[in-house]
Amino acid sequence: MTDAHQPPLSSSISPIPKSEKRLLYILAGIQVTHIVDFMIMMPIGPMLIRELGISTDQFGLLVSSYTFAAAISGLICAMFIDLFERKRALLTLYALFALATLACAFAPGYIGLLLARSLAGAFGGVLGALISTVIGDQIPPERRGRAGGYMAASFSIATIAGVPLGLWLANHTPVLAWRAPFVFVALLCVGLGWAAYKWLRTGASVPTTKATNLFLGAWQRIQGTLADPIHRWAMLLGALTLFSMFSIVPFITIFATGTVKFPETMLPVMYLIGGAFTLFTSRWVGKQTDRLGKRKSLLIFGSLALIPMLITTHLHSAPVWLYLILSTAFFVSASARMIPMMALINGASNPALRGTFLSLSASFQQAAMGLGAFITGHIVSIDTSGVMTGYNYAGYVAATAMLAALWISGKVTQRS
C-alpha cells in the first residue's frame, strides 16, 4: 500500500519556511520539558527504589500513573479540544503541567509522589497531542516527516542535555537529591512558556462553528472519530508501538545497573551518547520518511528496532563500552520508528476531527505506555544482590507488539 498524497520519490524535497521552523522550535522546546519530566523517572529509578524503599512493581506504578492519568485526561480533552483556540489551550495546560511538576519536587514520600506524578501526567500527557494537532493544522503533508524529525530531535535534546543535567543535579545537590530534576524542569517551563506566549501564532485553529450543546457536540465528535475505521487502525498502531517501547524503557537503567553491572555514575554518559546520536539520526529519518513514504519507512526502521530490543533485554553481563554501543543503538532505533509512525497517524486523520482524533490517539498511546510499564513491573523481580530477572520475557512481549504494529500499518490509509 502506498501513502495517499505522498509525493513521488525524489532526492529533492521542498525546504521548510522560516516561519514553520520557528513554530517547530517552540513546539520542540515545550516537548523537551515534557520528555525530560517523564524520562527522568527512568534513570533515577535506582535512587528512588533505594531512598523510598519501594519495589519494582511500585516503581512501575510510579511510571504508569503518569501515563494512565494522561490517557484519562486525553479522553476528556478529546471531547473539547476542537472548541478552543490552540495557543490558549497549550499555554493553560503547560502552566498546569509546570505546577504539577513542581509538586513532584515537594512530595513528602511515595504516596505524595504518586499523586503528583498523576497530576503531571494529566496535564503533560495532553501536550503531546496538542502539539501534534498544531503540526497537523499548520504543516503541509509533504513536510510532516521532517516536522516529526524536529519533534524526535526534542527527545534527543532531552537525553543529551536534560536527563544528564537532571541526574547531575540529583547526585550533586544533597539537600534536594531526587527532587532536584523536577525543580529544574519547572524552571525550564517558565522560560519556554514565556517564549510560547510571545511567539506562538493565534487564531489558526479556531473552529468555525460551535455546538449549541457543548456535551452533545463533544460526544458527537467522539462518535464520529471512533466510527471511522481508518482512525481505529491508526490508534491501534500508535498504542502497540508505544506499548512495545515502554515494556522495556522504564526498567532499562535498573537492569543495566543491577544485572549488567553498568556503573550508576555512567548513566548520564549513556543518555548523553544515546541522545547525541539520535539528534543526528532523527533529522535524517525524517527526510527519509518524506522521501520514501511513511509506511515503507516504518517497516524498515520498525524491523531494525527489533534487533537492539532483543539483545538489550537478554544481556547478563557486558563491559561498559559494549553496553554503551547497545544502549545507543536502542535509543536510535526507538526514535527512528516513532518518526514515520507519528507521520502515518497524523496523515490518517480527518481534518475536521483532527484535534479529537489525535487526542484520542494520544490517550490510547499513554494507556498503552502505562500498561507496558505496569506489566513489566510484575514480570520482572530483583533479588537480594540487585540482579533483575524476567527482563528477557519483557523483550519477547515488546517484539510481538512491534510486529503486530508493523502489520497494522498497512491498514492506515493516508488522507492529508
Stockholm file with secondary structure:
# STOCKHOLM 1.0

chainA/1-416         MTDAHQPPLSSSISPIPKSEKRLLYILAGIQVTHIVDFMIMMPIGPMLIRELGISTDQFGLLVSSYTFAAAISGLICAMFIDLFERKRALLTLYALFALATLACAFAPGYIGLLLARSLAGAFGGVLGALISTVIGDQIPPERRGRAGGYMAASFSIATIAGVPLGLWLANHTPVLAWRAPFVFVALLCVGLGWAAYKWLRTGASVPTTKATNLFLGAWQRIQGTLADPIHRWAMLLGALTLFSMFSIVPFITIFATGTVKFPETMLPVMYLIGGAFTLFTSRWVGKQTDRLGKRKSLLIFGSLALIPMLITTHLHSAPVWLYLILSTAFFVSASARMIPMMALINGASNPALRGTFLSLSASFQQAAMGLGAFITGHIVSIDTSGVMTGYNYAGYVAATAMLAALWISGKVTQRS
#=GR chainA/1-416 SS CCCTTCCCCCSCCCCCCHHHHHHHHHHHHHHHHHHHHHHTTTTTHHHHHHHHTCCHHHHHHHHHHHHHHHHHHHHHHHHHGGGSCHHHHHHHHHHHHHHHHHHHHTCCSHHHHHHHHHHHHHHHHHHHHHHHHHHHHHSCGGGHHHHHHHHHHHHHHIIIIIHHHHHHHHHHCTTTGGGHHHHHHHHHHHHHHHHHHHHSCCSSSCCSCCCSSHHHHHHHHHHHHHHCHHHHHHHHHHHHHHHHHHTTGGGHHHHHHHTSCCCGGGHHHHHHHHHHHHHHHHHHHHHHHHHHCHHHHHHHHHHHHHHHHHHHHTCSCCCHHHHHHHHHHHHHHHHHHHHHHHHHHHHTSCGGGHHHHHHHHHHHHHHHHHHHHHHHHHHCEECTTSCEESHHHHHHHHHHHHHHHHHHGGGCCCCC
#=GC SS_cons         CCCTTCCCCCSCCCCCCHHHHHHHHHHHHHHHHHHHHHHTTTTTHHHHHHHHTCCHHHHHHHHHHHHHHHHHHHHHHHHHGGGSCHHHHHHHHHHHHHHHHHHHHTCCSHHHHHHHHHHHHHHHHHHHHHHHHHHHHHSCGGGHHHHHHHHHHHHHHIIIIIHHHHHHHHHHCTTTGGGHHHHHHHHHHHHHHHHHHHHSCCSSSCCSCCCSSHHHHHHHHHHHHHHCHHHHHHHHHHHHHHHHHHTTGGGHHHHHHHTSCCCGGGHHHHHHHHHHHHHHHHHHHHHHHHHHCHHHHHHHHHHHHHHHHHHHHTCSCCCHHHHHHHHHHHHHHHHHHHHHHHHHHHHTSCGGGHHHHHHHHHHHHHHHHHHHHHHHHHHCEECTTSCEESHHHHHHHHHHHHHHHHHHGGGCCCCC
//
